[in-house]
Amino acid sequence: MYSWRIKKRKINRLIRLIDTLGLGYKVASNWLDKDKQARDNDGSILYEYYRFGARELEYKIHTCAYVDLFERHGIRKFCKAFCNSDLCMCALRKSARFIRYSDLANGDCCHDKLVNLS
C-alpha cells in the first residue's frame, strides 16, 4: 500500500513532465472544462462567468455546494483542502501560469485564470 507521500511525489513528477513537454495548459484547461460540464449537470458549482480559449481559461464561481457544506459545519476554510485543481495548476511553471484573484474559502467568489505560456 502506497503512502500519501509516495503518491504525491508521483503526481508531482507527472505534472512536471507534462509541464516540461509544454502540455500543462492543454491538459489542465481541458480537465477543468470537463469538470465544469459535470458541475453544470449536477448543479454543485454555479459560475458567474466562464471563458475558455486557446490562450487562457478564466472563471468566476459565486456558489459552491462544498463551501456551503463546510460553512454549515463552521469549518469553511477547510474546504481549500479539497480544491484539487488548485494544486495541479499551481505546480505548472513552464507551460502555464495560474493566477488566483480570490477564492470562496476566504471571500465571496472564486476568481481564477490559467494562461497558456507555450
TORVEX-198020 format. One record per atom (N, C-alpha, C, CB): atom name; x, y, z. Coordinates in Angstrom, 1 decimal, always signed. Glycine has a CB too. Layout:
<nodes>
<node CA; <X; Y; Z>>;
...
</nodes>
This chain:
<nodes>
<node N; <+0.8; -1.2; +0.0>>;
<node CA; <+0.0; +0.0; +0.0>>;
<node C; <+0.9; +1.2; +0.0>>;
<node CB; <-1.0; +0.0; +1.2>>;
<node N; <+0.6; +2.2; -0.9>>;
<node CA; <+1.3; +3.4; -1.0>>;
<node C; <+1.0; +4.4; +0.1>>;
<node CB; <+1.1; +4.0; -2.4>>;
<node N; <+2.0; +5.1; +0.5>>;
<node CA; <+1.7; +6.2; +1.5>>;
<node C; <+1.3; +7.4; +0.7>>;
<node CB; <+2.9; +6.4; +2.4>>;
<node N; <+0.7; +8.4; +1.3>>;
<node CA; <+0.3; +9.6; +0.7>>;
<node C; <+1.6; +10.3; +0.1>>;
<node CB; <-0.4; +10.5; +1.7>>;
<node N; <+2.7; +10.3; +0.8>>;
<node CA; <+3.9; +11.0; +0.3>>;
<node C; <+4.4; +10.4; -1.1>>;
<node CB; <+5.0; +10.9; +1.3>>;
<node N; <+4.3; +9.1; -1.2>>;
<node CA; <+4.8; +8.4; -2.4>>;
<node C; <+3.8; +8.8; -3.5>>;
<node CB; <+4.8; +6.9; -2.2>>;
<node N; <+2.5; +8.8; -3.3>>;
<node CA; <+1.5; +9.2; -4.3>>;
<node C; <+1.7; +10.6; -4.7>>;
<node CB; <+0.1; +9.0; -3.8>>;
<node N; <+2.0; +11.5; -3.7>>;
<node CA; <+2.2; +12.9; -4.0>>;
<node C; <+3.4; +13.1; -4.9>>;
<node CB; <+2.3; +13.7; -2.7>>;
<node N; <+4.5; +12.4; -4.6>>;
<node CA; <+5.7; +12.5; -5.4>>;
<node C; <+5.5; +12.1; -6.8>>;
<node CB; <+6.9; +11.7; -4.8>>;
<node N; <+4.7; +11.0; -7.0>>;
<node CA; <+4.4; +10.5; -8.3>>;
<node C; <+3.6; +11.5; -9.1>>;
<node CB; <+3.7; +9.1; -8.3>>;
<node N; <+2.6; +12.1; -8.4>>;
<node CA; <+1.8; +13.1; -9.1>>;
<node C; <+2.6; +14.3; -9.5>>;
<node CB; <+0.6; +13.5; -8.1>>;
<node N; <+3.5; +14.8; -8.6>>;
<node CA; <+4.3; +15.9; -8.9>>;
<node C; <+5.2; +15.6; -10.0>>;
<node CB; <+5.1; +16.3; -7.6>>;
<node N; <+5.8; +14.4; -10.1>>;
<node CA; <+6.6; +14.1; -11.3>>;
<node C; <+5.8; +14.1; -12.6>>;
<node CB; <+7.3; +12.7; -11.1>>;
<node N; <+4.6; +13.6; -12.5>>;
<node CA; <+3.8; +13.6; -13.7>>;
<node C; <+3.5; +15.0; -14.1>>;
<node CB; <+2.5; +12.8; -13.5>>;
<node N; <+3.1; +15.9; -13.2>>;
<node CA; <+2.8; +17.3; -13.5>>;
<node C; <+4.0; +17.9; -14.1>>;
<node CB; <+2.3; +18.0; -12.3>>;
<node N; <+5.2; +17.7; -13.5>>;
<node CA; <+6.5; +18.3; -14.1>>;
<node C; <+6.7; +17.9; -15.5>>;
<node CB; <+7.7; +18.0; -13.1>>;
<node N; <+6.5; +16.6; -15.8>>;
<node CA; <+6.7; +16.0; -17.1>>;
<node C; <+5.8; +16.7; -18.1>>;
<node CB; <+6.5; +14.5; -17.1>>;
<node N; <+4.5; +16.8; -17.7>>;
<node CA; <+3.5; +17.4; -18.6>>;
<node C; <+3.9; +18.9; -18.8>>;
<node CB; <+2.1; +17.3; -18.0>>;
<node N; <+4.3; +19.5; -17.8>>;
<node CA; <+4.7; +20.9; -17.9>>;
<node C; <+5.9; +21.1; -18.8>>;
<node CB; <+5.0; +21.5; -16.5>>;
<node N; <+6.9; +20.2; -18.6>>;
<node CA; <+8.2; +20.3; -19.4>>;
<node C; <+7.9; +20.1; -20.9>>;
<node CB; <+9.2; +19.3; -18.9>>;
<node N; <+7.0; +19.2; -21.2>>;
<node CA; <+6.6; +18.9; -22.6>>;
<node C; <+5.8; +20.0; -23.2>>;
<node CB; <+5.8; +17.6; -22.6>>;
<node N; <+5.4; +21.0; -22.4>>;
<node CA; <+4.6; +22.2; -22.9>>;
<node C; <+3.1; +21.9; -23.0>>;
<node CB; <+5.1; +22.6; -24.3>>;
<node N; <+2.7; +20.8; -22.3>>;
<node CA; <+1.3; +20.4; -22.4>>;
<node C; <+0.5; +20.8; -21.2>>;
<node CB; <+1.2; +18.9; -22.6>>;
<node N; <+1.0; +21.6; -20.2>>;
<node CA; <+0.4; +21.9; -19.0>>;
<node C; <-1.0; +22.6; -19.2>>;
<node CB; <+1.2; +22.7; -18.1>>;
<node N; <-0.9; +23.7; -20.0>>;
<node CA; <-2.2; +24.4; -20.2>>;
<node C; <-3.2; +23.5; -20.9>>;
<node CB; <-1.9; +25.6; -21.1>>;
<node N; <-2.8; +22.8; -21.9>>;
<node CA; <-3.8; +22.0; -22.6>>;
<node C; <-4.4; +20.9; -21.7>>;
<node CB; <-3.1; +21.2; -23.8>>;
<node N; <-3.6; +20.2; -20.9>>;
<node CA; <-4.1; +19.2; -20.0>>;
<node C; <-5.0; +19.8; -18.9>>;
<node CB; <-3.0; +18.4; -19.4>>;
<node N; <-4.5; +20.8; -18.3>>;
<node CA; <-5.3; +21.4; -17.2>>;
<node C; <-6.5; +22.1; -17.6>>;
<node CB; <-4.4; +22.4; -16.4>>;
<node N; <-6.5; +22.9; -18.7>>;
<node CA; <-7.7; +23.6; -19.2>>;
<node C; <-8.8; +22.6; -19.7>>;
<node CB; <-7.3; +24.5; -20.3>>;
<node N; <-8.3; +21.5; -20.4>>;
<node CA; <-9.3; +20.5; -20.8>>;
<node C; <-9.9; +19.8; -19.6>>;
<node CB; <-8.6; +19.5; -21.8>>;
<node N; <-9.1; +19.5; -18.6>>;
<node CA; <-9.6; +18.8; -17.4>>;
<node C; <-10.6; +19.7; -16.7>>;
<node CB; <-8.5; +18.4; -16.5>>;
<node N; <-10.3; +21.0; -16.6>>;
<node CA; <-11.2; +22.0; -15.9>>;
<node C; <-12.5; +22.2; -16.7>>;
<node CB; <-10.5; +23.3; -15.8>>;
<node N; <-12.4; +22.1; -18.1>>;
<node CA; <-13.6; +22.3; -18.9>>;
<node C; <-14.5; +21.1; -18.7>>;
<node CB; <-13.2; +22.4; -20.4>>;
<node N; <-13.9; +19.9; -18.7>>;
<node CA; <-14.8; +18.7; -18.4>>;
<node C; <-15.4; +18.7; -17.0>>;
<node CB; <-13.9; +17.4; -18.6>>;
<node N; <-14.6; +19.2; -16.1>>;
<node CA; <-15.1; +19.3; -14.7>>;
<node C; <-16.3; +20.3; -14.6>>;
<node CB; <-14.0; +19.7; -13.7>>;
<node N; <-16.1; +21.4; -15.3>>;
<node CA; <-17.2; +22.4; -15.4>>;
<node C; <-18.5; +21.8; -16.0>>;
<node CB; <-16.8; +23.6; -16.2>>;
<node N; <-18.4; +21.0; -17.0>>;
<node CA; <-19.5; +20.4; -17.6>>;
<node C; <-20.2; +19.5; -16.6>>;
<node CB; <-19.1; +19.6; -18.9>>;
<node N; <-19.4; +18.7; -15.9>>;
<node CA; <-20.0; +17.8; -14.8>>;
<node C; <-20.7; +18.7; -13.7>>;
<node CB; <-18.9; +16.9; -14.2>>;
<node N; <-20.1; +19.8; -13.3>>;
<node CA; <-20.7; +20.6; -12.3>>;
<node C; <-21.9; +21.3; -12.8>>;
<node CB; <-19.7; +21.7; -11.8>>;
<node N; <-22.0; +21.7; -14.1>>;
<node CA; <-23.2; +22.2; -14.6>>;
<node C; <-24.3; +21.2; -14.6>>;
<node CB; <-22.9; +22.7; -16.1>>;
<node N; <-24.0; +20.0; -14.8>>;
<node CA; <-25.0; +18.9; -14.8>>;
<node C; <-25.5; +18.6; -13.4>>;
<node CB; <-24.4; +17.6; -15.4>>;
<node N; <-24.6; +18.6; -12.4>>;
<node CA; <-25.1; +18.3; -11.1>>;
<node C; <-25.5; +19.5; -10.3>>;
<node CB; <-24.0; +17.5; -10.4>>;
<node N; <-25.2; +20.7; -10.7>>;
<node CA; <-25.5; +21.9; -10.1>>;
<node C; <-24.7; +22.2; -8.8>>;
<node CB; <-27.0; +21.9; -9.7>>;
<node N; <-23.6; +21.6; -8.6>>;
<node CA; <-22.9; +21.8; -7.4>>;
<node C; <-22.1; +23.1; -7.4>>;
<node CB; <-21.9; +20.6; -7.1>>;
<node N; <-21.7; +23.6; -8.5>>;
<node CA; <-21.0; +24.8; -8.6>>;
<node C; <-21.7; +25.7; -9.7>>;
<node CB; <-19.5; +24.6; -9.0>>;
<node N; <-21.9; +27.0; -9.3>>;
<node CA; <-22.5; +27.9; -10.2>>;
<node C; <-21.5; +29.0; -10.6>>;
<node CB; <-23.8; +28.6; -9.6>>;
<node N; <-21.3; +29.2; -11.9>>;
<node CA; <-20.4; +30.1; -12.4>>;
<node C; <-21.0; +31.4; -12.8>>;
<node CB; <-19.7; +29.5; -13.7>>;
<node N; <-20.4; +32.5; -12.3>>;
<node CA; <-20.8; +33.8; -12.8>>;
<node C; <-20.4; +34.1; -14.2>>;
<node CB; <-20.2; +35.0; -11.8>>;
<node N; <-19.2; +33.7; -14.5>>;
<node CA; <-18.8; +33.6; -15.9>>;
<node C; <-17.7; +32.6; -16.1>>;
<node CB; <-18.3; +35.0; -16.4>>;
<node N; <-17.5; +32.2; -17.4>>;
<node CA; <-16.6; +31.2; -17.7>>;
<node C; <-16.1; +31.4; -19.1>>;
<node CB; <-17.2; +29.7; -17.5>>;
<node N; <-14.8; +31.6; -19.3>>;
<node CA; <-14.2; +31.8; -20.7>>;
<node C; <-13.1; +30.8; -20.9>>;
<node CB; <-13.7; +33.3; -20.8>>;
<node N; <-13.2; +30.1; -22.0>>;
<node CA; <-12.2; +29.1; -22.3>>;
<node C; <-11.7; +29.2; -23.7>>;
<node CB; <-12.7; +27.7; -22.0>>;
<node N; <-10.4; +29.5; -23.9>>;
<node CA; <-9.9; +29.6; -25.3>>;
<node C; <-8.5; +29.0; -25.4>>;
<node CB; <-9.9; +31.1; -25.7>>;
<node N; <-7.9; +29.2; -26.5>>;
<node CA; <-6.5; +28.6; -26.7>>;
<node C; <-5.5; +29.3; -25.9>>;
<node CB; <-6.2; +28.7; -28.2>>;
<node N; <-5.7; +30.5; -25.5>>;
<node CA; <-4.7; +31.3; -24.8>>;
<node C; <-4.9; +31.4; -23.3>>;
<node CB; <-4.6; +32.7; -25.3>>;
<node N; <-6.2; +31.3; -22.9>>;
<node CA; <-6.5; +31.4; -21.4>>;
<node C; <-7.8; +30.8; -21.1>>;
<node CB; <-6.3; +32.8; -20.9>>;
<node N; <-7.9; +30.4; -19.8>>;
<node CA; <-9.2; +30.0; -19.2>>;
<node C; <-9.4; +30.8; -18.0>>;
<node CB; <-9.2; +28.4; -18.9>>;
<node N; <-10.5; +31.4; -17.9>>;
<node CA; <-10.8; +32.3; -16.7>>;
<node C; <-12.3; +32.0; -16.3>>;
<node CB; <-10.7; +33.8; -17.1>>;
<node N; <-12.4; +32.0; -15.0>>;
<node CA; <-13.8; +31.7; -14.5>>;
<node C; <-14.0; +32.4; -13.1>>;
<node CB; <-14.0; +30.2; -14.3>>;
<node N; <-15.2; +32.6; -12.8>>;
<node CA; <-15.6; +33.2; -11.5>>;
<node C; <-16.8; +32.4; -11.0>>;
<node CB; <-16.0; +34.8; -11.7>>;
<node N; <-16.6; +31.8; -9.9>>;
<node CA; <-17.6; +31.0; -9.2>>;
<node C; <-18.2; +31.7; -8.0>>;
<node CB; <-17.0; +29.6; -8.8>>;
<node N; <-19.5; +31.8; -8.0>>;
<node CA; <-20.1; +32.5; -6.9>>;
<node C; <-20.8; +31.6; -5.9>>;
<node CB; <-21.1; +33.5; -7.4>>;
<node N; <-21.1; +30.4; -6.3>>;
<node CA; <-21.8; +29.4; -5.4>>;
<node C; <-21.1; +28.0; -5.6>>;
<node CB; <-23.3; +29.4; -5.7>>;
<node N; <-20.8; +27.4; -4.4>>;
<node CA; <-20.2; +26.1; -4.4>>;
<node C; <-20.9; +25.3; -3.3>>;
<node CB; <-18.6; +26.1; -4.3>>;
<node N; <-21.4; +24.1; -3.6>>;
<node CA; <-22.1; +23.3; -2.6>>;
<node C; <-21.1; +22.8; -1.6>>;
<node CB; <-22.8; +22.1; -3.3>>;
<node N; <-19.9; +22.6; -1.9>>;
<node CA; <-18.9; +22.2; -1.0>>;
<node C; <-18.6; +23.2; +0.0>>;
<node CB; <-17.6; +21.7; -1.7>>;
<node N; <-18.4; +24.5; -0.4>>;
<node CA; <-18.1; +25.6; +0.5>>;
<node C; <-19.4; +25.8; +1.4>>;
<node CB; <-17.9; +26.9; -0.3>>;
<node N; <-20.6; +25.7; +0.9>>;
<node CA; <-21.8; +25.8; +1.7>>;
<node C; <-21.8; +24.7; +2.8>>;
<node CB; <-23.0; +25.7; +0.8>>;
<node N; <-21.5; +23.5; +2.4>>;
<node CA; <-21.5; +22.4; +3.4>>;
<node C; <-20.5; +22.7; +4.5>>;
<node CB; <-21.1; +21.1; +2.7>>;
<node N; <-19.3; +23.1; +4.2>>;
<node CA; <-18.3; +23.4; +5.2>>;
<node C; <-18.7; +24.6; +6.0>>;
<node CB; <-16.9; +23.6; +4.5>>;
<node N; <-19.3; +25.5; +5.4>>;
<node CA; <-19.8; +26.7; +6.1>>;
<node C; <-20.9; +26.3; +7.2>>;
<node CB; <-20.4; +27.8; +5.2>>;
<node N; <-21.8; +25.4; +6.8>>;
<node CA; <-22.8; +25.0; +7.7>>;
<node C; <-22.2; +24.3; +9.0>>;
<node CB; <-23.8; +24.0; +7.0>>;
<node N; <-21.1; +23.7; +8.8>>;
<node CA; <-20.4; +23.0; +9.9>>;
<node C; <-19.4; +23.8; +10.6>>;
<node CB; <-19.8; +21.7; +9.4>>;
<node N; <-19.3; +25.1; +10.2>>;
<node CA; <-18.4; +26.1; +10.9>>;
<node C; <-16.9; +25.9; +10.5>>;
<node CB; <-18.5; +26.0; +12.3>>;
<node N; <-16.6; +25.2; +9.4>>;
<node CA; <-15.2; +24.9; +9.0>>;
<node C; <-15.0; +25.3; +7.6>>;
<node CB; <-14.9; +23.4; +9.3>>;
<node N; <-15.5; +26.5; +7.2>>;
<node CA; <-15.4; +26.9; +5.8>>;
<node C; <-14.0; +26.9; +5.2>>;
<node CB; <-15.9; +28.3; +5.7>>;
<node N; <-13.0; +27.3; +6.0>>;
<node CA; <-11.6; +27.4; +5.5>>;
<node C; <-11.0; +26.1; +5.1>>;
<node CB; <-10.7; +28.2; +6.5>>;
<node N; <-11.5; +25.0; +5.7>>;
<node CA; <-11.0; +23.7; +5.4>>;
<node C; <-11.4; +23.2; +4.0>>;
<node CB; <-11.5; +22.7; +6.4>>;
<node N; <-12.4; +23.8; +3.4>>;
<node CA; <-12.7; +23.4; +2.0>>;
<node C; <-11.6; +23.5; +1.0>>;
<node CB; <-14.0; +24.1; +1.6>>;
<node N; <-10.6; +24.4; +1.3>>;
<node CA; <-9.5; +24.6; +0.4>>;
<node C; <-8.7; +23.3; +0.2>>;
<node CB; <-8.6; +25.7; +1.0>>;
<node N; <-8.8; +22.4; +1.2>>;
<node CA; <-8.0; +21.1; +1.1>>;
<node C; <-8.6; +20.2; +0.0>>;
<node CB; <-8.1; +20.4; +2.5>>;
<node N; <-9.8; +20.5; -0.4>>;
<node CA; <-10.5; +19.7; -1.4>>;
<node C; <-10.5; +20.2; -2.8>>;
<node CB; <-11.8; +19.4; -0.9>>;
<node N; <-9.9; +21.4; -3.0>>;
<node CA; <-9.8; +22.0; -4.4>>;
<node C; <-8.6; +21.5; -5.1>>;
<node CB; <-9.8; +23.6; -4.3>>;
<node N; <-8.7; +20.3; -5.6>>;
<node CA; <-7.6; +19.6; -6.2>>;
<node C; <-7.0; +20.3; -7.4>>;
<node CB; <-8.0; +18.2; -6.6>>;
<node N; <-7.9; +21.0; -8.2>>;
<node CA; <-7.4; +21.7; -9.4>>;
<node C; <-6.4; +22.8; -9.0>>;
<node CB; <-8.6; +22.3; -10.2>>;
<node N; <-6.5; +23.4; -7.9>>;
<node CA; <-5.6; +24.4; -7.5>>;
<node C; <-4.2; +23.9; -7.3>>;
<node CB; <-6.0; +25.1; -6.1>>;
<node N; <-4.1; +22.7; -6.7>>;
<node CA; <-2.8; +22.1; -6.5>>;
<node C; <-2.1; +21.8; -7.8>>;
<node CB; <-2.9; +20.8; -5.7>>;
<node N; <-2.8; +21.3; -8.8>>;
<node CA; <-2.2; +21.0; -10.1>>;
<node C; <-1.8; +22.2; -10.9>>;
<node CB; <-3.2; +20.1; -11.0>>;
<node N; <-2.7; +23.2; -10.9>>;
<node CA; <-2.4; +24.4; -11.6>>;
<node C; <-1.3; +25.2; -11.0>>;
<node CB; <-3.6; +25.3; -11.7>>;
<node N; <-1.1; +25.2; -9.7>>;
<node CA; <+0.0; +25.9; -9.0>>;
<node C; <+1.3; +25.3; -9.4>>;
<node CB; <-0.3; +26.0; -7.5>>;
<node N; <+1.3; +24.0; -9.7>>;
<node CA; <+2.6; +23.3; -9.9>>;
<node C; <+3.1; +23.6; -11.3>>;
<node CB; <+2.4; +21.8; -9.8>>;
<node N; <+2.3; +24.1; -12.2>>;
<node CA; <+2.7; +24.4; -13.6>>;
<node C; <+3.6; +25.7; -13.5>>;
<node CB; <+1.5; +24.6; -14.5>>;
<node N; <+4.8; +25.6; -14.2>>;
<node CA; <+5.7; +26.7; -14.2>>;
<node C; <+6.1; +27.1; -15.6>>;
<node CB; <+6.9; +26.3; -13.4>>;
<node N; <+6.3; +26.2; -16.5>>;
<node CA; <+6.8; +26.5; -17.8>>;
<node C; <+5.7; +26.7; -18.9>>;
<node CB; <+7.7; +25.3; -18.3>>;
<node N; <+4.7; +25.9; -18.8>>;
<node CA; <+3.7; +25.9; -19.9>>;
<node C; <+2.4; +26.7; -19.6>>;
<node CB; <+3.3; +24.5; -20.2>>;
<node N; <+2.2; +27.0; -18.3>>;
<node CA; <+1.0; +27.8; -18.0>>;
<node C; <+1.3; +28.6; -16.7>>;
<node CB; <-0.2; +26.8; -17.8>>;
<node N; <+0.5; +29.6; -16.5>>;
<node CA; <+0.6; +30.4; -15.3>>;
<node C; <-0.8; +30.5; -14.6>>;
<node CB; <+1.1; +31.8; -15.6>>;
<node N; <-0.9; +30.1; -13.4>>;
<node CA; <-2.1; +30.2; -12.6>>;
<node C; <-2.2; +31.5; -11.8>>;
<node CB; <-2.2; +28.9; -11.7>>;
<node N; <-3.3; +32.2; -12.0>>;
<node CA; <-3.5; +33.4; -11.3>>;
<node C; <-4.7; +33.3; -10.4>>;
<node CB; <-3.6; +34.6; -12.3>>;
<node N; <-4.6; +33.5; -9.1>>;
<node CA; <-5.7; +33.5; -8.2>>;
<node C; <-6.0; +34.9; -7.8>>;
<node CB; <-5.4; +32.5; -7.0>>;
<node N; <-7.2; +35.4; -8.1>>;
<node CA; <-7.7; +36.7; -7.7>>;
<node C; <-8.4; +36.6; -6.4>>;
<node CB; <-8.6; +37.3; -8.8>>;
<node N; <-9.2; +35.6; -6.2>>;
<node CA; <-9.9; +35.4; -4.9>>;
<node C; <-10.4; +34.0; -4.9>>;
<node CB; <-11.1; +36.4; -4.8>>;
<node N; <-10.7; +33.6; -3.6>>;
<node CA; <-11.3; +32.2; -3.5>>;
<node C; <-12.5; +32.3; -2.6>>;
<node CB; <-10.2; +31.2; -3.0>>;
<node N; <-13.3; +31.2; -2.7>>;
<node CA; <-14.6; +31.2; -1.9>>;
<node C; <-14.3; +30.8; -0.4>>;
<node CB; <-15.5; +30.2; -2.5>>;
<node N; <-13.2; +30.2; -0.1>>;
<node CA; <-12.9; +29.9; +1.3>>;
<node C; <-12.7; +31.1; +2.1>>;
<node CB; <-11.7; +29.0; +1.4>>;
<node N; <-12.2; +32.2; +1.5>>;
<node CA; <-11.9; +33.4; +2.2>>;
<node C; <-12.7; +34.6; +1.7>>;
<node CB; <-10.5; +33.8; +2.1>>;
<node N; <-13.5; +34.5; +0.7>>;
<node CA; <-14.3; +35.6; +0.2>>;
<node C; <-15.6; +35.2; -0.4>>;
<node CB; <-13.5; +36.3; -0.8>>;
<node N; <-16.1; +36.1; -1.3>>;
<node CA; <-17.5; +35.9; -1.8>>;
<node C; <-17.5; +35.3; -3.2>>;
<node CB; <-18.2; +37.2; -1.9>>;
<node N; <-16.3; +35.0; -3.8>>;
<node CA; <-16.2; +34.4; -5.1>>;
<node C; <-14.8; +33.7; -5.3>>;
<node CB; <-16.5; +35.3; -6.2>>;
<node N; <-14.8; +32.8; -6.2>>;
<node CA; <-13.5; +32.2; -6.6>>;
<node C; <-13.3; +32.7; -8.0>>;
<node CB; <-13.6; +30.6; -6.6>>;
<node N; <-12.2; +33.4; -8.2>>;
<node CA; <-11.9; +34.0; -9.5>>;
<node C; <-10.5; +33.6; -9.8>>;
<node CB; <-12.0; +35.6; -9.5>>;
<node N; <-10.4; +32.8; -10.8>>;
<node CA; <-9.1; +32.2; -11.3>>;
<node C; <-8.9; +32.4; -12.8>>;
<node CB; <-9.0; +30.7; -10.9>>;
<node N; <-7.6; +32.4; -13.1>>;
<node CA; <-7.2; +32.4; -14.5>>;
<node C; <-6.0; +31.5; -14.8>>;
<node CB; <-6.9; +33.9; -15.0>>;
<node N; <-6.1; +30.8; -15.9>>;
<node CA; <-5.0; +29.9; -16.3>>;
<node C; <-4.5; +30.4; -17.6>>;
<node CB; <-5.3; +28.4; -16.3>>;
<node N; <-3.3; +30.8; -17.8>>;
<node CA; <-2.8; +31.4; -19.0>>;
<node C; <-1.8; +30.5; -19.7>>;
<node CB; <-2.1; +32.8; -18.7>>;
<node N; <-1.9; +30.3; -21.0>>;
<node CA; <-1.1; +29.4; -21.8>>;
<node C; <+0.2; +30.2; -22.1>>;
<node CB; <-1.8; +29.0; -23.1>>;
<node N; <+1.4; +29.6; -21.7>>;
<node CA; <+2.7; +30.2; -21.9>>;
<node C; <+3.4; +29.5; -23.1>>;
<node CB; <+3.5; +30.1; -20.7>>;
<node N; <+2.9; +28.4; -23.6>>;
<node CA; <+3.5; +27.7; -24.7>>;
<node C; <+3.3; +28.3; -26.0>>;
<node CB; <+3.0; +26.3; -24.7>>;
</nodes>
